[in-house]
C-alpha cells in the first residue's frame, strides 16, 4: 500500500520575515504566498504572535514562512512581542529584512548583525517602492558590502520574481544541495525493485548516473535493492515473499513495467524521481498536463544537462518527439540544446521538456524552472511527458499521492 508522507516543519526551509512595524511584512508574505495569510492593516503592530505558513515555494520547494511582530514595538506588550520575534531569529534558516523607503537605521543594522553572528543568510527587501523608493546611496553601500537587496511593491507585485530568485541564490547550500531521492518514500528494511533495461543507450560496462545515485540513496536509507532487466521483472516479483515498497523503472520501459507491477505497489521512474530531486515535481507535472494545448506546428524545446553523441533511437530527439506527435495528431517542431546552452528568449516555445538534470546541481535546475515560470512557458521532464503520452501519468505519480490527485483533477 502506498505510503502518504508529509513534509514536516523540520524538513522545510524556515524563512523569517523581520522589520519595523508597518513596513509591509504581512503584505509581503501574502503577496509571496498568493494567500491572505496575515492580517494587513495600516495600524502599526497588527501582527502580534508569529504567523507561520507552510507551503511549496518555487523554486525553493517546501518552506515555512514566519511573519513576526515589528522589532520596534513599544510598551510592555511590545517587549513581549519583540522577545517572541527574537526567538524566531534563532530558528530562521533564511531571513528577509523588510525596509520601507529610506527608513534604514539602528533597528535594521541590529538585525543584520544578529544574523551575521549566527551565520544566517539574509536578504534586504525595500518594500513600498511605489510610495517611497530606497535611497540610491544606501543601495550602493549595501551592494559594496555584498548584502543582497531587492526593491519590491507587495501591493502591485513589482519585484516579486526578483525576490524569489534572490531567495534561491541566498538559500543555504545544505538545503539546496542535499535532498533525498527516495528516502522519504521508503522505510528502513523495505525492498526497492529497480528496472534497468540494457539497450543501445546503456553505457557499456556500467549504469547511468541516476540509477547509480538512486541505488546509493536506497542503501543509505537501509533498504534492500533488487536490480533487474525489464524482461526479468515479472519473475523477480513472483520470487519476492512480500511485495516491494517501490518499483522504479527507466522511463522508456514505463508501459510494460506498469502492466507487470500490481496496482497496489507504487511505481515511478528514475526520471520522475529526478524531477523532484533536482527541481520541483509539481511544476513539471503541470507542464506535462499542458501537452493537450499543443497543436501541430508548435515549437517545443528539448533541453539536456549533459552533452552526448545521440544514437539512432535517442530518447530526446527521436522517441519523445514520436510519442508527442502521435498524441498531438501532427508534427511539432523540436529544437534541442545541451549542457549550459539555454535560450535567453523562451517566448517562441509552447513547451520545454528537460532531462532529469543529473549533471546539474539543484540550484541550476531550479533557476531554469524559475525562468520558465517568469516567461509563462510550461516546463516538464522526460519521464513525466513520456508517462503522460502513454496515458499512465497518475500511475507514475503513485508514490506521490497528493500530486497524483492534483494531476487527476487537472486532466484536460
C-alpha positions as CSV (number, residue, x, y, z in Angstrom):
1,X,0.0,0.0,0.0
2,X,1.4,3.4,-0.9
3,X,2.7,5.5,1.9
4,X,1.4,9.0,2.3
5,X,4.1,11.3,3.8
6,X,4.1,15.0,4.5
7,X,7.0,17.3,4.6
8,X,7.4,18.1,8.3
9,X,8.4,21.5,9.6
10,X,11.9,20.2,10.4
11,X,12.5,19.4,6.7
12,X,11.3,22.8,5.4
13,X,13.4,25.9,4.9
14,X,12.4,28.4,7.6
15,X,12.1,31.9,6.1
16,X,11.6,34.6,8.7
17,X,10.3,38.0,7.8
18,X,11.5,40.8,10.1
19,X,11.4,44.6,10.2
20,X,9.8,47.5,11.9
21,X,6.1,47.9,12.4
22,X,4.0,48.8,9.3
23,X,6.8,48.3,6.7
24,X,4.6,45.8,4.9
25,X,5.9,42.4,6.3
26,X,2.4,40.8,6.3
27,X,1.6,42.3,2.9
28,X,4.8,40.9,1.5
29,X,4.0,37.4,3.0
30,X,0.6,37.5,1.4
31,X,2.0,38.6,-1.9
32,X,4.6,35.8,-1.9
33,X,2.2,33.1,-0.9
34,X,-0.7,34.4,-3.0
35,X,-3.0,34.0,0.0
36,X,-4.3,36.2,2.8
37,X,-2.1,34.5,5.5
38,X,-1.5,37.5,7.7
39,X,-3.9,40.3,8.7
40,X,-2.9,43.5,7.0
41,X,-3.7,46.9,8.5
42,X,-2.4,50.5,8.4
43,X,-2.4,50.3,12.2
44,X,1.2,49.7,13.5
45,X,1.6,46.5,15.5
46,X,-1.2,44.4,13.9
47,X,1.0,41.3,13.9
48,X,1.4,40.1,17.5
49,X,2.4,36.4,17.7
50,X,4.5,34.9,14.9
51,X,2.4,33.7,12.0
52,X,3.6,30.5,10.2
53,X,2.6,29.4,6.7
54,X,4.0,26.2,5.3
55,X,3.9,26.0,1.5
56,X,5.7,24.9,-1.6
57,X,7.6,28.0,-3.0
58,X,9.0,27.6,-6.5
59,X,11.9,27.3,-6.9
60,X,12.9,26.5,-3.3
61,X,10.5,23.7,-2.6
62,X,9.0,23.1,0.9
63,X,9.4,26.2,3.0
64,X,7.9,27.6,6.2
65,X,7.3,31.4,6.2
66,X,7.3,33.1,9.6
67,X,5.8,36.6,9.9
68,X,6.9,38.4,13.0
69,X,5.9,41.4,15.1
70,X,7.7,44.7,14.5
71,X,11.2,44.8,16.0
72,X,10.5,48.4,17.1
73,X,7.3,47.6,19.1
74,X,6.6,49.6,22.2
75,X,5.3,49.2,25.7
76,X,5.2,46.1,28.0
77,X,3.2,44.0,25.5
78,X,5.5,45.3,22.7
79,X,8.5,44.0,24.6
80,X,6.9,40.6,24.9
81,X,6.2,40.6,21.1
82,X,9.8,41.5,20.4
83,X,11.0,38.6,22.6
84,X,8.9,36.2,20.5
85,X,10.4,37.7,17.4
86,X,14.0,37.2,18.8
87,X,13.1,33.5,19.4
88,X,12.1,33.2,15.7
89,X,15.6,34.6,14.8
90,X,17.2,31.6,16.4
91,X,15.3,29.1,14.2
92,X,15.5,31.0,10.9
93,X,17.4,29.5,8.0
94,X,16.9,32.5,5.7
95,X,15.9,35.9,6.8
96,X,14.0,38.7,4.9
97,X,14.6,42.1,6.5
98,X,11.9,44.4,5.2
99,X,12.6,48.2,5.0
100,X,10.3,50.9,3.9
101,X,11.9,53.5,1.6
102,X,14.9,55.1,3.3
103,X,14.0,54.2,6.8
104,X,17.2,52.2,7.3
105,X,18.9,52.7,10.7
106,X,19.7,51.1,14.0
107,X,16.9,48.5,14.0
108,X,17.9,47.1,10.6
109,X,21.6,47.2,11.5
110,X,20.9,45.3,14.7
111,X,19.0,42.6,12.8
112,X,21.8,42.3,10.2
113,X,24.4,42.0,13.0
114,X,22.4,39.2,14.7
115,X,22.0,37.2,11.5
116,X,25.7,37.7,10.7
117,X,26.7,36.5,14.1
118,X,24.5,33.4,13.7
119,X,25.8,32.7,10.2
120,X,22.2,33.1,8.8
121,X,21.9,34.4,5.3
122,X,19.5,37.4,4.9
123,X,18.0,39.5,2.1
124,X,17.2,43.2,2.5
125,X,13.8,43.9,0.9
126,X,12.9,47.6,0.3
127,X,9.1,47.5,0.2
128,X,6.5,50.1,-0.9
129,X,8.7,51.4,-3.7
130,X,5.5,52.8,-5.3
131,X,5.4,55.2,-2.3
132,X,9.0,55.8,-1.4
133,X,11.9,54.4,-3.4
134,X,15.1,53.5,-1.5
135,X,18.0,55.9,-1.3
136,X,20.5,55.2,-4.2
137,X,23.4,55.8,-1.8
138,X,22.0,53.2,0.6
139,X,21.6,50.7,-2.2
140,X,25.2,51.3,-3.4
141,X,26.6,50.8,0.1
142,X,24.6,47.5,0.5
143,X,26.0,46.3,-2.9
144,X,29.5,47.2,-1.8
145,X,29.0,45.2,1.4
146,X,27.7,42.3,-0.8
147,X,24.4,42.3,1.0
148,X,21.6,41.1,-1.3
149,X,18.9,43.7,-1.8
150,X,15.6,43.7,-3.7
151,X,13.1,46.5,-4.3
152,X,9.5,45.4,-4.4
153,X,5.9,46.6,-4.0
154,X,3.9,44.0,-2.2
155,X,0.8,45.9,-3.4
156,X,1.4,45.8,-7.1
157,X,3.6,42.7,-7.2
158,X,6.6,44.6,-8.7
159,X,9.9,42.9,-7.9
160,X,8.4,39.6,-6.5
161,X,10.1,37.5,-9.2
162,X,13.4,39.1,-8.5
163,X,12.8,38.4,-4.8
164,X,12.2,34.7,-5.4
165,X,15.4,34.5,-7.5
166,X,17.3,36.3,-4.7
167,X,15.9,33.9,-2.1
168,X,17.1,31.0,-4.2
169,X,20.6,32.4,-4.5
170,X,20.8,33.1,-0.8
171,X,19.4,29.8,0.5
172,X,21.8,27.7,2.5
173,X,23.7,25.2,0.3
174,X,22.8,22.3,2.5
175,X,19.1,22.9,1.8
176,X,19.6,23.3,-1.9
177,X,22.1,20.6,-2.5
178,X,21.1,17.7,-0.2
179,X,17.6,16.5,-0.8
180,X,16.8,12.8,-0.8
181,X,15.8,10.7,-3.9
182,X,13.6,8.1,-2.2
183,X,14.4,8.4,1.5
184,X,11.0,9.9,2.3
185,X,9.2,7.3,0.2
186,X,10.5,4.1,1.9
187,X,11.3,2.8,5.4
188,X,14.3,1.0,6.7
189,X,14.2,-2.6,5.7
190,X,12.0,-2.1,2.7
191,X,12.7,-3.7,-0.7
192,X,13.0,-1.5,-3.7
193,X,13.0,-3.0,-7.2
194,X,14.8,-1.1,-9.9
195,X,14.2,-1.9,-13.6
196,X,17.3,-1.2,-15.7
197,X,16.9,-2.0,-19.4
198,X,20.2,-2.8,-21.1
199,X,19.8,-1.3,-24.6
200,X,21.8,0.8,-27.1
201,X,21.7,3.8,-24.8
202,X,23.0,2.0,-21.8
203,X,26.8,2.8,-21.4
204,X,29.0,-0.3,-21.8
205,X,30.0,-1.9,-18.6
206,X,28.2,0.5,-16.2
207,X,24.9,2.0,-15.2
208,X,23.9,5.6,-15.9
209,X,24.3,8.2,-13.1
210,X,20.6,8.5,-12.0
211,X,20.5,4.7,-11.5
212,X,23.7,4.6,-9.5
213,X,22.6,7.6,-7.3
214,X,19.2,6.0,-6.6
215,X,20.8,2.7,-5.6
216,X,23.1,4.5,-3.3
217,X,20.2,6.5,-1.8
218,X,18.3,3.3,-1.2
219,X,21.3,1.8,0.6
220,X,21.8,4.9,2.6
221,X,18.2,4.6,3.8
222,X,18.8,0.9,4.8
223,X,16.7,-0.6,2.0
224,X,17.4,-3.8,0.0
225,X,17.8,-3.2,-3.7
226,X,16.8,-5.6,-6.4
227,X,18.1,-4.5,-9.8
228,X,16.7,-6.4,-12.8
229,X,16.3,-6.0,-16.5
230,X,12.9,-5.3,-17.8
231,X,12.4,-8.8,-19.2
232,X,13.2,-10.3,-15.8
233,X,10.8,-8.1,-13.7
234,X,7.8,-10.5,-13.7
235,X,9.9,-13.4,-12.4
236,X,11.6,-11.2,-9.8
237,X,8.3,-10.0,-8.4
238,X,7.0,-13.6,-8.1
239,X,10.1,-14.6,-6.2
240,X,9.6,-12.0,-3.5
241,X,7.8,-13.2,-0.4
242,X,6.3,-9.7,0.2
243,X,5.6,-7.0,-2.4
244,X,8.3,-4.3,-2.8
245,X,7.7,-0.9,-1.2
246,X,8.6,0.8,-4.5
247,X,9.3,-0.1,-8.1
248,X,11.5,2.3,-10.2
249,X,12.0,1.9,-13.9
250,X,13.7,3.5,-16.8
251,X,11.1,5.8,-18.4
252,X,11.4,4.0,-21.8
253,X,10.1,0.8,-20.1
254,X,7.2,2.6,-18.4
255,X,4.3,0.8,-20.3
256,X,5.4,-2.9,-19.8
257,X,6.5,-2.2,-16.2
258,X,3.2,-0.5,-15.3
259,X,1.4,-3.6,-16.6
260,X,3.6,-6.0,-14.7
261,X,3.6,-4.2,-11.3
262,X,0.4,-4.7,-9.2
263,X,-1.6,-1.5,-8.8
264,X,-1.1,-1.7,-5.0
265,X,2.6,-1.3,-5.4
266,X,3.8,2.3,-6.0
267,X,5.7,2.7,-9.3
268,X,7.6,5.5,-10.9
269,X,10.7,6.2,-13.0
270,X,14.2,7.4,-12.3
271,X,13.4,10.5,-14.4
272,X,10.3,11.3,-12.4
273,X,12.3,11.0,-9.2
274,X,14.9,13.3,-10.5
275,X,12.3,15.9,-11.5
276,X,11.8,16.3,-7.7
277,X,15.4,15.6,-6.6
278,X,16.8,18.3,-8.9
279,X,13.9,20.6,-9.2
280,X,10.2,20.8,-8.4
281,X,7.9,17.9,-9.2
282,X,4.6,19.7,-9.1
283,X,5.7,22.4,-11.5
284,X,6.9,19.8,-14.0
285,X,3.7,17.8,-13.6
286,X,1.7,20.9,-14.5
287,X,4.0,21.2,-17.6
288,X,3.1,17.7,-18.7
289,X,-0.6,18.5,-18.3
290,X,-0.2,21.3,-20.8
291,X,0.5,18.8,-23.6
292,X,-3.2,18.8,-24.8
293,X,-2.8,22.5,-25.6
294,X,-0.2,21.8,-28.2
295,X,-1.2,21.9,-31.9
296,X,0.8,20.8,-34.9
297,X,3.4,23.3,-35.8
298,X,4.1,24.5,-32.2
299,X,7.7,24.7,-31.2
300,X,9.0,22.5,-28.3
301,X,12.4,22.8,-26.7
302,X,14.2,19.7,-25.5
303,X,16.9,20.6,-23.0
304,X,19.6,18.1,-21.9
305,X,22.0,18.8,-19.0
306,X,24.9,16.8,-20.5
307,X,26.5,16.7,-23.9
308,X,26.4,13.3,-25.6
309,X,26.5,11.8,-29.0
310,X,23.0,10.9,-30.0
311,X,22.2,7.4,-31.2
312,X,19.6,6.4,-33.8
313,X,16.9,5.9,-31.2
314,X,17.8,8.8,-29.0
315,X,15.2,9.4,-26.3
316,X,15.1,13.2,-26.6
317,X,15.5,13.5,-30.3
318,X,13.5,10.5,-31.6
319,X,11.3,8.7,-29.1
320,X,9.8,11.7,-27.2
321,X,9.0,13.6,-30.5
322,X,7.4,10.4,-31.9
323,X,5.2,9.9,-28.8
324,X,4.2,13.6,-28.7
325,X,3.5,13.9,-32.4
326,X,1.2,10.8,-32.1
327,X,-0.5,12.4,-29.1
328,X,-1.0,15.8,-30.7
329,X,-2.0,14.3,-34.1
330,X,0.5,16.1,-36.2
331,X,4.1,17.3,-36.5
332,X,5.6,19.6,-33.8
333,X,8.8,21.5,-34.3
334,X,11.5,20.4,-31.9
335,X,14.7,22.2,-31.0
336,X,17.4,20.6,-28.8
337,X,20.0,22.3,-26.6
338,X,22.7,20.6,-24.4
339,X,24.7,21.5,-21.4
340,X,24.7,25.1,-20.3
341,X,23.1,26.2,-23.6
342,X,19.7,27.5,-22.8
343,X,17.9,30.3,-24.8
344,X,17.6,33.7,-23.3
345,X,14.3,34.2,-25.1
346,X,11.9,31.3,-24.3
347,X,8.8,33.0,-25.9
348,X,8.9,31.0,-29.2
349,X,8.2,27.8,-27.3
350,X,4.9,26.3,-26.2
351,X,6.6,23.7,-24.0
352,X,10.0,22.9,-22.6
353,X,11.0,19.3,-21.9
354,X,14.1,18.8,-19.7
355,X,16.1,15.7,-18.9
356,X,16.4,14.6,-15.3
357,X,19.3,17.0,-14.8
358,X,21.6,14.5,-13.2
359,X,24.7,16.6,-14.3
360,X,23.3,19.8,-12.8
361,X,23.2,20.9,-9.2
362,X,19.7,21.6,-7.9
363,X,20.2,25.3,-7.8
364,X,20.9,25.4,-11.5
365,X,17.9,23.3,-12.4
366,X,15.6,25.4,-10.1
367,X,16.9,28.5,-11.8
368,X,15.7,27.2,-15.1
369,X,12.3,26.4,-13.7
370,X,12.0,29.9,-12.4
371,X,13.0,31.4,-15.8
372,X,10.3,29.3,-17.4
373,X,7.7,30.4,-14.8
374,X,8.6,34.1,-15.3
375,X,8.3,33.6,-19.1
376,X,5.0,31.8,-18.7
377,X,6.2,28.7,-20.6
378,X,5.3,25.3,-19.1
379,X,8.3,23.0,-18.4
380,X,8.2,19.3,-17.8
381,X,10.7,16.4,-17.8
382,X,11.4,13.3,-19.9
383,X,9.7,10.8,-17.6
384,X,6.6,12.9,-16.9
385,X,6.0,13.7,-20.6
386,X,6.5,10.0,-21.5
387,X,4.1,8.9,-18.8
388,X,1.5,11.4,-20.0
389,X,1.9,10.5,-23.6
390,X,1.4,6.8,-22.7
391,X,-1.7,7.6,-20.6
392,X,-0.1,6.4,-17.3
393,X,0.8,9.7,-15.6
394,X,-1.2,9.0,-12.5
395,X,0.3,5.6,-12.2
396,X,3.8,7.1,-12.5
397,X,2.9,9.5,-9.7
398,X,1.6,6.8,-7.3
399,X,4.5,7.3,-4.8
400,X,3.3,11.0,-4.5
401,X,-0.5,10.6,-3.9
402,X,-1.1,14.3,-3.2
403,X,0.4,15.3,-6.6
404,X,-1.2,12.4,-8.3
405,X,-4.6,13.7,-7.0
406,X,-3.8,17.2,-8.3
407,X,-2.9,15.7,-11.7
408,X,-6.1,13.8,-11.8
409,X,-8.1,16.9,-11.0
410,X,-6.3,19.0,-13.7
411,X,-6.5,16.5,-16.5
412,X,-7.7,18.1,-19.7
